[in-house]
Amino acid sequence: MTKQVKNTYLLLAAIGLVISSCRKDSTIVPSELVPVTTPEPDAPYAGMYMLNEGNMGSNKASLDYFDYTTGIYKKNIFAERNPTVVKELGDVGNDVQIYGSKLYAVINVSNKVEVMNVANTKSLGRIDILNCRYITFANGKAYVSSYAGPVKIEANAPIGFVAEVDTSTLQVTRKVIVGYQPEEMAVVGNKLYVANSGGYRVPNYDRTVSVIDLLTFTETKKIDVAINLDRVKADSDGDIYVTSRGDYRKTPSKLFVIDTKKDEVKKTFDIGASNLFISGDTAYVYGSEFSYNTGKWVISYNMINVKTETLLNTNFITDGTEKSIKMPYGVIVNPATKEIFVTDAKDYVSSGTLYCFDKTGKKKWSAITGDIPGHMVFVKSSK
């Protein structure tokens, strides 16, 4: 299911729920440790964090960790390492990134960014930002996109903003207004690119990418792209790749390339694009398109050469495992080994699965995750 459609369903399901402000009891569910592969003590990346979104209204966002050095997948590690944190991670984990020695988890409906020590996931504090979505970094600052209003689909949903945060003090230093319901961001040079979705204002979606000058922290331009934008990834040549989710009816999902020197769209790929990850010269793209007209999903996997900007028409899963993946929901590539990690959110209400493929697309191992796994980040080895 596309994220916009999934969020709509979960929002409706959450109406009438009263969310408790504290744990129902004092019992902390211990983490689960499952061996999944051969230990690699000298791996260039020590491990990978997985942020599971959890179902909206259930307060079930959770953090897992795959340890390369031991070959063990550790499920639900935050609670036992932070027993005094009320409500644990919180409601709906939407992004996870590392900057310096800190791990940042964006918890959307709980209106916070949980900040942890990357080495042991001990909580270092939180950044309070209303309906926060994604986070990126540059020059000692964190940038967090915000819907700037409650979780509510309405025609008059407010315009969004991006908050600048000092990573040493965890204090918001500046804000800039962008478009409606801003999503993922990418930094290229001294510019921040923000995908505006307008998802709460359906069918009147936003269709722009905001360009922010990081020095003055002002919006200098809006680039007209397509409706319901979501993901933004930068390549090594300074172009950015932006996904459009379409309207789930007549307008399909597509992928766009923006030239950041001219700040204009220079290429369109007519493929389903729910998410992507760029590693080296290759973009790994999957699409999970829902249609209200047919009531069906179309799942696709593609690869793009970002140097030549050509579609390779190649599925990056080559052994047929994609037939077992019900709903792809996240993708990331190990920079050193080129292993490909893909998550399966399944039915959005039960535990998901993380798949690890070698660089040729053949399955190496899999692990059971928390609910709705979708956001991953690698941890560099200290050796």
C-alpha positions as CSV (number, residue, x, y, z in Angstrom):
1,M,0.0,0.0,0.0
2,T,1.3,3.5,-0.7
3,K,2.1,5.4,2.4
4,Q,-0.5,8.1,1.7
5,V,-3.3,5.5,1.4
6,K,-2.0,3.5,4.4
7,N,-1.9,6.7,6.5
8,T,-5.5,7.5,5.5
9,Y,-6.7,4.1,6.6
10,L,-4.8,4.3,9.9
11,L,-6.1,7.8,10.6
12,L,-9.7,6.7,10.2
13,A,-9.1,3.7,12.4
14,A,-7.6,5.9,15.0
15,I,-10.6,8.2,15.3
16,G,-12.2,7.8,18.7
17,L,-9.1,6.3,20.3
18,V,-7.9,7.7,23.6
19,I,-4.1,7.3,23.7
20,S,-2.7,6.7,27.2
21,S,0.0,9.2,28.3
22,C,2.0,6.5,30.0
23,R,2.6,2.8,29.9
24,K,-0.3,0.6,30.9
25,D,2.0,-1.3,33.3
26,S,5.6,-1.2,34.4
27,T,6.6,-4.3,32.5
28,I,9.2,-3.8,29.9
29,V,9.1,-6.2,27.0
30,P,12.7,-7.5,26.6
31,S,14.5,-7.4,23.3
32,E,14.7,-10.6,21.2
33,L,18.0,-11.8,19.8
34,V,18.0,-14.0,16.8
35,P,21.1,-15.3,14.9
36,V,20.6,-14.7,11.2
37,T,24.0,-14.9,9.5
38,T,27.7,-15.6,10.0
39,P,29.5,-13.1,12.3
40,E,31.8,-10.5,10.6
41,P,34.0,-9.0,13.3
42,D,35.9,-6.8,10.8
43,A,32.9,-5.6,8.8
44,P,33.4,-2.0,7.7
45,Y,29.9,-1.3,9.0
46,A,29.2,-2.6,12.5
47,G,25.5,-2.8,12.0
48,M,22.2,-1.3,10.9
49,Y,19.4,0.3,12.8
50,M,15.8,-0.4,11.8
51,L,13.0,1.9,12.8
52,N,9.6,0.2,12.7
53,E,6.7,2.7,12.3
54,G,4.1,0.8,14.3
55,N,0.3,1.3,13.8
56,M,-1.0,4.8,14.2
57,G,-2.7,5.2,17.6
58,S,-1.0,2.1,19.0
59,N,2.2,3.7,20.4
60,K,4.2,0.9,18.9
61,A,7.1,2.5,17.1
62,S,10.2,0.3,17.9
63,L,13.9,0.1,17.2
64,D,15.7,-3.0,16.0
65,Y,19.4,-3.5,15.3
66,F,21.3,-5.9,13.0
67,D,24.8,-6.5,14.3
68,Y,27.2,-7.5,11.6
69,T,29.9,-8.4,14.1
70,T,27.8,-11.1,15.7
71,G,25.4,-11.9,12.9
72,I,22.5,-11.3,15.4
73,Y,19.3,-9.4,14.7
74,K,18.1,-7.6,17.9
75,K,14.4,-6.8,18.0
76,N,12.9,-4.0,20.1
77,I,16.0,-2.7,21.9
78,F,14.9,0.9,22.9
79,A,12.6,0.1,25.9
80,E,15.0,-2.0,27.9
81,R,17.8,0.4,27.3
82,N,15.6,3.4,28.3
83,P,13.3,2.1,31.0
84,T,12.4,5.6,32.3
85,V,11.3,7.0,29.0
86,V,7.5,7.3,29.1
87,K,5.6,5.7,26.2
88,E,8.9,4.3,25.0
89,L,9.6,5.5,21.4
90,G,6.1,6.7,20.8
91,D,3.6,6.7,18.0
92,V,4.6,6.2,14.3
93,G,8.4,6.1,13.6
94,N,8.8,8.0,10.3
95,D,12.6,8.4,9.8
96,V,15.9,7.4,11.3
97,Q,19.3,8.9,10.6
98,I,22.8,9.2,12.1
99,Y,24.8,12.4,12.4
100,G,28.1,12.4,14.4
101,S,27.7,10.3,17.5
102,K,23.9,10.7,17.7
103,L,21.0,8.6,16.4
104,Y,17.9,10.6,15.5
105,A,14.4,8.9,15.3
106,V,11.6,11.0,13.9
107,I,8.4,10.0,15.7
108,N,5.6,11.6,13.7
109,V,2.4,11.4,15.7
110,S,4.2,11.9,19.0
111,N,5.5,15.2,17.7
112,K,9.1,14.6,18.6
113,V,12.6,13.6,17.4
114,E,14.1,11.2,19.9
115,V,17.9,11.6,20.1
116,M,20.1,8.8,21.2
117,N,23.7,7.8,21.6
118,V,24.4,5.9,18.4
119,A,26.7,3.4,20.3
120,N,24.2,2.2,22.9
121,T,20.8,3.9,22.0
122,K,20.6,5.6,25.4
123,S,18.3,8.6,25.2
124,L,20.0,12.0,25.1
125,G,17.0,14.1,24.8
126,R,14.1,15.0,22.4
127,I,13.3,17.8,20.0
128,D,9.6,18.8,20.1
129,I,8.3,19.5,16.6
130,L,4.6,19.2,15.6
131,N,3.8,16.4,13.2
132,C,7.4,16.0,12.2
133,R,8.2,13.8,9.1
134,Y,11.9,13.6,8.0
135,I,15.3,14.7,9.0
136,T,18.6,15.6,7.2
137,F,21.8,17.3,8.2
138,A,24.4,19.9,7.0
139,N,27.1,21.9,8.8
140,G,26.2,20.9,12.3
141,K,22.5,21.5,11.8
142,A,19.6,19.2,11.6
143,Y,16.6,20.0,9.3
144,V,13.2,18.5,10.2
145,S,10.2,18.8,7.9
146,S,6.8,19.4,9.6
147,Y,3.2,19.3,8.6
148,A,2.7,22.1,11.1
149,G,-0.7,20.9,12.2
150,P,-2.7,17.9,13.6
151,V,-3.0,14.6,11.9
152,K,-6.2,15.4,10.0
153,I,-7.2,15.3,6.4
154,E,-9.0,18.5,5.6
155,A,-9.1,21.1,2.8
156,N,-7.7,23.8,5.0
157,A,-4.7,21.8,6.4
158,P,-2.0,24.4,7.2
159,I,1.1,25.0,5.1
160,G,4.2,23.3,6.4
161,F,7.7,24.3,7.6
162,V,11.2,23.1,8.0
163,A,12.9,23.6,11.4
164,E,16.6,24.1,11.8
165,V,18.1,22.4,14.9
166,D,21.5,22.9,16.5
167,T,22.8,19.4,16.9
168,S,24.9,20.3,19.9
169,T,22.1,21.9,22.0
170,L,19.1,20.1,20.3
171,Q,17.4,23.5,20.2
172,V,15.4,24.8,17.2
173,T,17.2,27.9,15.9
174,R,15.2,28.9,12.8
175,K,12.1,27.9,10.8
176,V,11.1,28.5,7.2
177,I,7.7,28.1,5.6
178,V,7.7,25.7,2.6
179,G,4.7,23.9,0.9
180,Y,1.8,21.9,2.1
181,Q,2.6,18.7,4.1
182,P,6.4,18.6,3.3
183,E,8.1,15.2,3.2
184,E,11.7,14.1,2.6
185,M,14.5,16.5,2.0
186,A,18.0,16.5,0.5
187,V,20.9,18.9,0.7
188,V,23.0,19.8,-2.3
189,G,25.7,22.5,-1.7
190,N,24.1,25.3,0.2
191,K,20.6,24.4,-0.8
192,L,17.9,22.3,0.9
193,Y,15.3,20.6,-1.4
194,V,12.0,19.8,0.2
195,A,9.2,17.6,-1.4
196,N,5.8,19.1,-0.7
197,S,2.9,16.6,-0.9
198,G,-0.3,18.4,0.1
199,G,-1.5,14.9,1.2
200,Y,-3.9,16.2,3.8
201,R,-5.6,18.5,1.3
202,V,-6.6,15.7,-1.1
203,P,-7.6,16.1,-3.9
204,N,-5.9,19.5,-4.0
205,Y,-2.4,18.2,-3.7
206,D,0.7,20.3,-3.6
207,R,3.1,19.7,-6.6
208,T,6.2,21.6,-5.7
209,V,9.8,21.2,-4.4
210,S,10.8,24.1,-2.2
211,V,14.4,25.3,-2.6
212,I,15.8,26.7,0.6
213,D,19.0,28.8,0.9
214,L,20.7,27.4,4.0
215,L,22.7,30.6,4.6
216,T,19.7,32.9,4.8
217,F,17.2,30.1,5.6
218,T,14.7,31.4,3.1
219,E,12.7,29.8,0.4
220,T,14.1,31.1,-2.9
221,K,12.0,29.1,-5.4
222,K,9.3,26.5,-5.8
223,I,9.9,24.0,-8.6
224,D,6.8,22.7,-10.2
225,V,7.1,18.9,-10.5
226,A,4.0,16.7,-10.0
227,I,1.3,16.1,-7.4
228,N,1.8,14.4,-4.1
229,L,5.6,14.4,-3.9
230,D,7.3,12.2,-1.3
231,R,10.9,11.0,-1.5
232,V,14.0,13.0,-2.4
233,K,17.5,11.5,-2.9
234,A,20.6,13.3,-4.2
235,D,23.1,11.6,-6.5
236,S,26.9,12.3,-6.6
237,D,26.5,14.7,-9.6
238,G,24.2,17.1,-7.8
239,D,20.9,16.0,-9.3
240,I,18.0,15.0,-7.1
241,Y,15.5,12.3,-7.7
242,V,11.9,13.0,-6.5
243,T,9.0,10.5,-6.3
244,S,5.4,11.4,-7.0
245,R,2.7,9.1,-5.6
246,G,0.0,10.3,-7.9
247,D,-3.6,10.4,-6.9
248,Y,-4.3,6.6,-6.8
249,R,-6.9,7.1,-9.5
250,K,-6.0,8.7,-12.9
251,T,-2.6,10.1,-12.2
252,P,0.1,7.4,-11.8
253,S,3.2,7.4,-9.7
254,K,6.4,8.7,-11.4
255,L,10.0,9.5,-10.7
256,F,11.5,12.9,-11.6
257,V,15.1,14.2,-11.9
258,I,15.9,17.8,-11.0
259,D,19.0,19.6,-12.1
260,T,20.0,21.6,-9.1
261,K,22.2,24.0,-11.1
262,K,19.1,25.2,-13.0
263,D,16.6,24.1,-10.4
264,E,14.3,22.6,-12.9
265,V,13.0,19.2,-13.9
266,K,15.2,17.6,-16.6
267,K,13.9,14.1,-16.9
268,T,10.9,11.9,-16.1
269,F,10.8,8.2,-15.5
270,D,7.3,6.7,-16.1
271,I,7.7,4.0,-13.5
272,G,6.0,3.3,-10.1
273,A,8.2,5.0,-7.5
274,S,7.3,4.7,-3.9
275,N,10.9,4.8,-2.6
276,L,14.5,4.6,-3.8
277,F,18.0,4.4,-2.6
278,I,21.1,5.6,-4.6
279,S,24.3,3.8,-4.1
280,G,27.2,4.7,-6.4
281,D,25.9,5.1,-9.9
282,T,22.8,3.0,-9.3
283,A,19.3,3.9,-8.0
284,Y,17.3,1.0,-6.6
285,V,13.6,1.8,-7.0
286,Y,10.5,0.0,-6.0
287,G,6.9,0.9,-6.6
288,S,3.8,-0.2,-4.6
289,E,0.9,1.5,-6.4
290,F,-2.7,1.3,-5.2
291,S,-5.6,2.1,-7.5
292,Y,-9.0,3.0,-6.1
293,N,-10.4,2.3,-9.6
294,T,-9.3,-1.4,-9.5
295,G,-8.8,-1.9,-5.8
296,K,-5.5,-3.6,-6.6
297,W,-1.8,-3.1,-6.1
298,V,0.9,-3.0,-8.7
299,I,4.4,-3.9,-7.3
300,S,7.5,-3.2,-9.3
301,Y,11.3,-3.2,-8.9
302,N,13.6,-1.2,-11.1
303,M,17.2,0.0,-11.4
304,I,18.4,3.3,-12.9
305,N,22.0,4.3,-13.9
306,V,22.1,7.8,-12.5
307,K,25.2,8.7,-14.5
308,T,23.6,8.1,-17.8
309,E,20.0,8.7,-16.4
310,T,18.8,5.5,-18.1
311,L,16.3,2.9,-16.9
312,L,18.0,-0.5,-16.7
313,N,14.8,-2.5,-16.8
314,T,16.3,-4.7,-14.2
315,N,14.8,-6.1,-11.0
316,F,17.4,-5.8,-8.3
317,I,16.0,-9.0,-6.7
318,T,17.1,-11.8,-9.0
319,D,16.2,-15.1,-7.3
320,G,12.4,-14.8,-7.2
321,T,12.2,-13.8,-3.6
322,E,10.1,-10.8,-4.6
323,K,7.2,-13.2,-4.9
324,S,7.3,-13.6,-1.1
325,I,7.3,-9.9,-0.4
326,K,3.7,-8.7,0.0
327,M,4.3,-5.0,0.5
328,P,7.8,-3.5,0.0
329,Y,8.2,-0.6,2.4
330,G,11.9,0.2,2.6
331,V,15.2,-0.2,0.7
332,I,18.8,0.6,1.5
333,V,22.2,-0.6,0.2
334,N,25.4,-1.2,2.2
335,P,28.0,1.2,0.8
336,A,30.8,-1.3,1.3
337,T,29.4,-4.7,0.4
338,K,26.6,-3.5,-1.9
339,E,24.2,-5.8,0.0
340,I,20.6,-4.8,-0.7
341,F,18.1,-4.7,2.2
342,V,14.4,-4.6,1.5
343,T,11.6,-4.6,4.1
344,D,8.1,-6.1,3.8
345,A,5.3,-4.4,5.8
346,K,2.9,-7.2,4.9
347,D,-0.6,-6.2,6.1
348,Y,0.5,-3.1,8.2
349,V,-0.8,-4.6,11.4
350,S,1.6,-7.4,12.2
351,S,5.3,-8.0,12.3
352,G,7.2,-7.4,9.1
353,T,10.2,-9.0,7.5
354,L,13.7,-7.7,6.7
355,Y,15.4,-9.3,3.7
356,C,19.1,-9.2,3.0
357,F,20.3,-9.8,-0.6
358,D,23.8,-10.0,-1.9
359,K,25.0,-7.5,-4.6
360,T,23.7,-9.8,-7.3
361,G,20.2,-9.8,-5.8
362,K,20.2,-13.3,-4.3
363,K,18.8,-13.7,-0.8
364,K,21.3,-14.2,2.0
365,W,19.0,-14.1,5.1
366,S,15.8,-12.7,6.5
367,A,14.6,-11.6,10.0
368,I,11.2,-10.9,11.6
369,T,11.0,-7.2,12.6
370,G,8.5,-5.0,14.4
371,D,5.3,-3.6,12.8
372,I,5.7,-1.7,9.6
373,P,9.5,-1.8,9.1
374,G,10.7,0.9,6.7
375,H,13.5,3.2,7.9
376,M,17.1,2.0,8.1
377,V,20.6,3.5,8.7
378,F,24.0,1.9,8.8
379,V,26.5,2.3,11.6
380,K,30.2,2.7,10.7
381,S,32.7,0.4,12.4
382,S,34.9,2.1,15.0
383,K,37.8,-0.1,14.0
